[in-house]
């Protein structure tokens, strides 16, 4: 259990003693001075103590096109990490917040994973929030052990998190008593109208609020050229034209349907367009009888 979380007991040469209250000591297991680079879920153990569990980060092939919203955000965040001294000069914590909204399947999660992959590639860490209490508890402990390490904090479907647990702890994290230095906060939502104005209308909570739209022609072309690299340009153009208005998720499904499953191209296009507007209902059964 403690292999997954650095208890901060000193070094990584073996079993260590943790110091309790009133002269009590307990073997705390093998320790490390730094968390391995990676992404972590924030939970607690059976005693309620913070527990960071490393998670496997898997996603579809990532795409970054210069000039796109995603490309601009990646460049912004890369530059942000170099500006710590400038923030300090003006007396500001070195932190930044992004809220991405848009249609499901449009690439919000892909963009977040690009940013996470980059910070991990630089040897640092990312933390995913499912429950704000566990998240704040774990990150507070993390900062006691590693006070200066760059980190990314991820709040996917932030509207659902707030709906389930309220927004008090989240606000405390973003710009209250729990805010931290050297951090980028990344949040996403399919339903921005569900978010209270105090979440979306105050800079330094989310400094940039960006709509991630369905991919434009340039993005669709780049994506399809990557996925269908052996196809002539005329065929790529056909796919690009047919997928106007499709999300990345829909384009991926089209490729799977046609190239992996052998389905008809036009029928697959028609099915995916109907899927976009079809709302399944139990009333369909009554109508059929």
C-alpha positions as CSV (number, residue, x, y, z in Angstrom):
1,X,0.0,0.0,0.0
2,X,2.7,2.5,1.0
3,X,4.7,1.6,-2.1
4,X,2.1,3.7,-4.0
5,X,2.4,6.8,-1.8
6,X,5.5,8.5,-0.6
7,X,5.0,8.9,3.2
8,X,7.9,11.3,3.3
9,X,9.9,9.3,5.8
10,X,13.3,10.2,4.4
11,X,15.0,7.9,1.9
12,X,14.5,4.9,-0.3
13,X,17.0,2.5,1.3
14,X,14.5,0.3,3.1
15,X,12.0,0.1,6.0
16,X,11.6,3.4,8.0
17,X,10.0,4.5,11.2
18,X,7.0,6.9,11.1
19,X,6.8,9.2,14.0
20,X,3.4,9.3,15.8
21,X,2.1,11.2,18.8
22,X,3.6,11.0,22.3
23,X,6.7,9.1,21.3
24,X,4.9,6.4,19.3
25,X,6.7,4.8,16.3
26,X,5.4,2.5,13.7
27,X,7.2,0.8,10.7
28,X,5.8,2.6,7.7
29,X,7.2,0.3,5.0
30,X,9.5,1.1,2.0
31,X,9.7,4.8,1.2
32,X,10.6,7.0,-1.8
33,X,11.5,10.6,-1.8
34,X,9.6,11.4,-5.0
35,X,6.5,9.9,-6.6
36,X,7.3,8.2,-9.9
37,X,6.3,10.4,-12.9
38,X,2.8,9.5,-13.9
39,X,-0.9,10.0,-13.3
40,X,-2.6,9.3,-10.0
41,X,-6.1,8.8,-8.6
42,X,-6.8,10.3,-5.2
43,X,-8.5,8.1,-2.6
44,X,-8.0,7.1,1.0
45,X,-7.1,3.8,2.7
46,X,-9.2,1.9,5.3
47,X,-8.0,4.3,8.0
48,X,-9.0,7.4,6.1
49,X,-5.3,8.3,5.3
50,X,-4.6,9.9,1.8
51,X,-3.7,7.3,-0.8
52,X,-2.3,8.1,-4.3
53,X,-2.7,5.2,-6.7
54,X,-0.9,5.3,-10.0
55,X,-3.2,4.8,-12.9
56,X,-2.7,3.6,-16.4
57,X,-3.2,6.4,-18.9
58,X,-4.6,5.1,-22.1
59,X,-6.2,7.1,-24.9
60,X,-6.6,7.0,-28.7
61,X,-3.8,8.4,-30.8
62,X,-3.3,12.0,-30.0
63,X,-3.3,14.8,-32.7
64,X,-1.9,18.2,-32.4
65,X,-2.2,20.7,-35.3
66,X,-0.3,24.0,-35.1
67,X,-2.8,26.9,-35.0
68,X,-5.7,24.8,-33.7
69,X,-7.2,25.6,-30.3
70,X,-5.6,22.4,-28.9
71,X,-2.3,23.4,-30.4
72,X,-2.5,26.9,-28.9
73,X,-3.3,25.5,-25.4
74,X,-0.4,23.1,-25.5
75,X,2.0,25.9,-26.5
76,X,0.5,28.2,-23.8
77,X,1.0,25.6,-21.0
78,X,4.5,24.8,-22.2
79,X,5.4,28.5,-22.0
80,X,3.7,28.8,-18.6
81,X,6.1,26.3,-17.0
82,X,9.0,28.6,-17.9
83,X,7.5,31.7,-16.2
84,X,7.8,30.9,-12.5
85,X,10.3,33.7,-11.7
86,X,8.2,36.2,-13.5
87,X,5.1,35.2,-11.4
88,X,7.2,35.5,-8.3
89,X,8.4,38.9,-9.3
90,X,4.8,40.2,-9.2
91,X,3.9,38.2,-6.1
92,X,1.6,35.7,-7.7
93,X,1.4,31.9,-7.2
94,X,2.6,30.1,-10.3
95,X,-0.6,28.5,-11.3
96,X,-3.1,28.5,-14.3
97,X,-6.6,27.1,-14.9
98,X,-8.3,26.0,-18.0
99,X,-12.0,24.9,-18.5
100,X,-12.8,23.2,-21.8
101,X,-16.4,22.8,-22.9
102,X,-18.1,21.4,-26.0
103,X,-19.9,18.5,-27.5
104,X,-19.1,15.1,-26.2
105,X,-16.5,13.3,-28.3
106,X,-15.1,16.6,-29.6
107,X,-11.6,16.3,-28.2
108,X,-11.7,17.7,-24.7
109,X,-10.3,14.6,-23.1
110,X,-7.8,14.2,-25.9
111,X,-6.5,17.7,-25.2
112,X,-6.3,17.1,-21.5
113,X,-4.4,13.9,-22.1
114,X,-1.9,15.7,-24.4
115,X,-1.1,18.1,-21.6
116,X,-0.9,15.3,-19.0
117,X,1.4,13.2,-21.2
118,X,3.7,16.2,-21.6
119,X,4.0,17.0,-17.9
120,X,4.6,13.3,-17.2
121,X,7.1,13.1,-20.0
122,X,9.1,15.9,-18.3
123,X,9.3,13.7,-15.1
124,X,6.4,15.2,-13.2
125,X,2.9,14.2,-12.1
126,X,-0.8,14.6,-12.7
127,X,-3.7,14.0,-10.3
128,X,-7.3,13.1,-11.3
129,X,-10.1,14.3,-9.1
130,X,-13.2,12.0,-8.6
131,X,-14.0,13.1,-5.0
132,X,-12.9,16.6,-3.9
133,X,-12.4,15.6,-0.3
134,X,-9.9,12.8,-1.2
135,X,-8.3,15.0,-3.8
136,X,-7.6,17.9,-1.5
137,X,-6.4,15.6,1.3
138,X,-4.0,13.8,-1.1
139,X,-2.7,17.0,-2.7
140,X,-2.2,18.6,0.7
141,X,-0.1,15.7,1.7
142,X,1.8,15.6,-1.6
143,X,2.8,19.3,-1.2
144,X,4.2,18.5,2.3
145,X,6.5,15.9,0.8
146,X,7.2,17.6,-2.6
147,X,6.6,21.4,-2.2
148,X,8.0,22.6,-5.5
149,X,7.3,19.9,-8.1
150,X,5.2,20.9,-11.1
151,X,1.8,19.2,-11.3
152,X,-1.4,19.0,-13.3
153,X,-4.8,18.6,-11.7
154,X,-7.6,17.1,-13.8
155,X,-11.3,17.6,-13.2
156,X,-13.1,15.8,-16.0
157,X,-16.8,16.3,-16.1
158,X,-16.5,19.0,-13.5
159,X,-20.2,19.6,-13.5
160,X,-20.8,16.1,-12.3
161,X,-18.2,16.4,-9.6
162,X,-20.0,19.5,-8.3
163,X,-23.4,18.0,-8.6
164,X,-22.3,15.0,-6.5
165,X,-20.2,16.8,-3.9
166,X,-20.9,20.5,-4.1
167,X,-18.4,23.2,-5.1
168,X,-17.0,24.3,-1.7
169,X,-13.8,22.3,-1.7
170,X,-13.3,22.8,-5.4
171,X,-13.4,26.6,-4.9
172,X,-11.0,26.3,-2.0
173,X,-8.6,24.4,-4.2
174,X,-8.8,26.8,-7.1
175,X,-8.3,30.1,-5.2
176,X,-9.0,29.6,-1.5
177,X,-7.1,28.2,1.4
178,X,-6.0,25.0,-0.4
179,X,-4.6,26.6,-3.6
180,X,-1.1,25.6,-4.5
181,X,1.9,26.8,-6.4
182,X,3.4,25.3,-9.6
183,X,0.1,23.9,-10.8
184,X,-2.1,23.8,-13.9
185,X,-5.8,22.9,-13.3
186,X,-7.6,21.3,-16.2
187,X,-11.4,20.9,-16.2
188,X,-13.9,19.8,-18.8
189,X,-17.7,19.7,-19.2
190,X,-20.3,18.9,-21.8
191,X,-22.8,21.1,-20.0
192,X,-21.3,24.5,-19.2
193,X,-24.7,25.9,-18.4
194,X,-24.8,23.8,-15.3
195,X,-21.8,25.6,-13.8
196,X,-22.4,28.5,-11.4
197,X,-21.1,31.9,-12.4
198,X,-18.7,31.9,-9.5
199,X,-17.0,29.0,-11.2
200,X,-16.8,30.4,-14.7
201,X,-16.8,34.1,-14.2
202,X,-13.8,34.7,-11.9
203,X,-10.3,34.7,-13.3
204,X,-7.7,32.8,-11.3
205,X,-10.2,30.0,-10.9
206,X,-10.3,29.2,-14.5
207,X,-8.3,31.8,-16.4
208,X,-9.2,30.4,-19.8
209,X,-12.6,29.1,-20.8
210,X,-12.4,27.5,-24.2
211,X,-15.0,25.9,-26.4
212,X,-13.7,22.8,-28.2
213,X,-15.7,22.4,-31.3
214,X,-16.0,19.5,-33.8
215,X,-12.8,19.4,-35.8
216,X,-12.6,21.7,-38.8
217,X,-11.6,20.7,-42.3
218,X,-7.9,21.1,-41.6
219,X,-8.1,19.0,-38.4
220,X,-10.2,16.3,-40.1
221,X,-7.7,16.2,-43.0
222,X,-4.7,15.8,-40.7
223,X,-6.4,13.1,-38.6
224,X,-7.6,11.1,-41.6
225,X,-4.2,11.4,-43.3
226,X,-2.6,9.9,-40.2
227,X,-5.2,7.1,-39.9
228,X,-5.5,6.3,-43.6
229,X,-1.9,7.0,-44.5
230,X,-1.8,4.6,-47.5
231,X,-4.9,6.2,-49.2
232,X,-4.7,8.5,-52.2
233,X,-5.6,12.2,-51.6
234,X,-8.9,11.9,-53.6
235,X,-10.1,9.3,-51.1
236,X,-9.0,11.4,-48.1
237,X,-10.9,14.3,-49.6
238,X,-14.0,12.2,-49.8
239,X,-13.8,11.2,-46.2
240,X,-13.1,14.8,-45.1
241,X,-16.2,16.1,-47.0
242,X,-18.4,13.3,-45.7
243,X,-17.4,13.9,-42.0
244,X,-18.3,17.6,-41.9
245,X,-19.7,18.3,-38.4
246,X,-18.4,15.0,-37.0
247,X,-16.6,14.8,-33.7
248,X,-13.3,13.0,-33.4
249,X,-15.3,10.1,-31.7
250,X,-17.6,9.9,-34.7
251,X,-14.7,9.9,-37.2
252,X,-12.9,7.2,-35.2
253,X,-16.1,5.1,-35.3
254,X,-16.4,5.6,-39.0
255,X,-12.8,4.3,-39.5
256,X,-13.5,1.3,-37.3
257,X,-16.8,0.5,-39.0
258,X,-15.4,0.8,-42.6
259,X,-11.8,-0.3,-42.2
260,X,-12.0,-2.8,-39.3
261,X,-15.5,-4.2,-39.6
262,X,-16.0,-3.9,-43.4
263,X,-19.2,-1.9,-43.2
264,X,-20.4,0.2,-46.2
265,X,-19.0,3.7,-46.1
266,X,-22.3,5.6,-47.0
267,X,-24.4,3.4,-44.7
268,X,-21.9,4.1,-41.9
269,X,-22.1,7.8,-42.5
270,X,-25.9,7.7,-42.4
271,X,-25.9,5.7,-39.2
272,X,-23.6,8.1,-37.4
273,X,-25.6,11.1,-38.5
274,X,-28.8,9.5,-37.2
275,X,-27.0,8.6,-34.0
276,X,-26.2,12.2,-33.4
277,X,-29.9,13.1,-33.2
278,X,-31.6,9.9,-32.1
279,X,-32.7,9.8,-28.4
280,X,-33.5,6.2,-27.4
281,X,-36.7,5.9,-25.4
282,X,-38.7,3.1,-23.8
283,X,-41.7,4.6,-25.6
284,X,-40.4,3.0,-28.7
285,X,-41.5,-0.4,-27.4
286,X,-45.1,0.8,-26.9
287,X,-45.2,2.3,-30.4
288,X,-44.1,-1.0,-31.9
289,X,-46.9,-3.0,-30.4
